[in-house]
Amino acid sequence: MAQSAPARTKINTKVTQQAPGRSSRRPAGRPGPGRPPRGPRVSGEARDSVRQSARPVIELAFGILVYPPENDGEPWRAVFTENGQRKYRQGATEAKLAEKLEKVRERLQADAANMERPGADLIKHYLDPDRLPVEDRRSRKHAHTQRRLCERFAEPVIGTVTCQDIKTGHMQQIVNAAPTAGEGDRVHGMLSALVAAGIEGGYLTNPRLAMVHWQADDSAAGGLPAGRTLSSGAARSFERRYGHRQMTAHGRLLV
């Protein structure tokens, strides 16, 4: 009786042990090979965590440490020190955390610790006479004018806006709220001083916020057809709003 050949034993030739000092797997939040990342990414020097040698950590500029998720579904986390306080940020994805860290880097790079405060605090800082040396302080009349301009024009627009989120559009809205070109110039002067004080005090970083000028409401003024007859009261109201020069420039307005 013929005997059957013995079964061959299959030998596993793949390396199953990880190299010393290397993590056994990629971070759970990173896309696999062939999957391009979506949105911004966290860019820095990758190393092992000091406390947990098997856990990877990404070290960014200004002492920001990013911890990728260890398991799928966990958030990306970041730790940093700002104004002497240890702070944290996290995002559901790498891209969402990277967007949050852009603001963190902006503040840390400029050493602007007050950028997370509301615009009302910026205005309060600007109006505080103690921020200036005695010899540089303006007259009481000038201080009263600046307070009036801030309360009437600046406070309603940026009072509740975080300083880091104040944009040129906010400043343009403030200066455009002035009823006349002359008042617009005064508001622009106030904004220039406000931005300078904000940058010096760590509330702002962008000097371009002051590069706005008064613009007439052309949509309202241009909507008045030439030759339309106005009552004297309406004409005076129009002139107070847009100024005599603006009034005569928009057609033959008859009183």
Order of alpha helices (4+ residues) and beta strands (2+ residues): beta-beta-beta-beta-beta-alpha-alpha-alpha-alpha-alpha-alpha-alpha-alpha
